[in-house]
Amino acid sequence: MLDVAVIALRWLQYSGTVVLLGAPLFLLYSFGKAGGPNVTWARPALIAAAAIVAMGALAGLVAQTAVMAGSLTEALKPATLWAMITGMALGKAMVARAAIALLILVVCVILRPGRTLWSLVVAAGLLIAASFAWTGHGAATEGSGGLVHLVAAIVHAVAAAIWLGALAVLTILLLRRTTPDDLAIHRALHGFAGMGTLAVVLLVLTGLVNSWFMVGPARIGDLGSSLYGQLLIAKLALFGLMLGLAAEHRFRSTPALGTVLGAGEDPRPAFKRLRRSVIAETAVGAGLLGLVAWMGTLAPPSAM
């Protein structure tokens, strides 16, 4: 049960971090200079995401301590928790993650929505995203390749947050769509194509680097023999499905919407197709994060 709690809390932290980094970045490059739709929902969403990350990190600290100590009762003892926080990098990272998330929450309450707030949240989101790589498999590699693996893991986490955070915003925009926002939403969809492509390229390249260190060429043939390998295969399948959905948005649905809007035709059917597809991609992304959370609790093949 404790292992399940650790995985669930990791998933919550990943999901919150995706929103904290990817959503305000999307707002900055999509609507920073041109007029955009109503985004009054953005600040409450960031506050909620920050609260989820903070509470998830603190609860995760207790759950992880319980796994290592052997029981929840032992983990709740101040001396045990203090030893985890002061003696292990994982404990320090979780406390720092919670502190940064709480700082974001305060900043979101104080500042008005706009470029300054989005920029500050993006900067804090980068730190939180990097913290997962710093205390995960990416920081476990020793020797000359350690720094390469760590940098690849950080870039991988950031690229994933950029893609999935933007999807979260697009999902909200499409669900809350009003006619005056149609052109701005189309512009955002069109503008995301370049950033989304960059994120995918970075994910593929850094994924190859991470796999080199955590699996290795010699073990690829036996990938399905371990739980970690089976989850990695499932993760790649979900990633491929997301790529297919993203390609459909970029090369079919978004251009078709532009044609409809340019011709002054009823855009509702085009928006309905886009909404269905984007929601599906977002749901697949949430499932992929669940697999990543599970994989983070397992030893990779290279450690066996």
Secondary structure, 3 states (H helix, E strand, C coil): CHHHHHHHHHHHHHHHHHHHHHHHHHHHHHHCCCCCCCCCCHHHHHHHHHHHHHHHHHHHHHHHHHHHHCCHHHHCCHHHHHHHHHHCHHHHHHHHHHHHHHHHHHHHHHCCCCHHHHHHHHHHHHHHHHHHHHCCHHHCCCCCCHHHHHHHHHHHHHHHHHHHHHHHHHHHHHHCCCHHHHHHHHHHHHHHHHHHHHHHHHHHHHHHHHHHHHCCHHHHHHHHHCHHHHHHHHHHHHHHHHHHHHHHHHHHHHHHHHHHHHHCCCCHHHHHHHHHHHHHHHHHHHHHHHHHHHHCCCCCHHHC
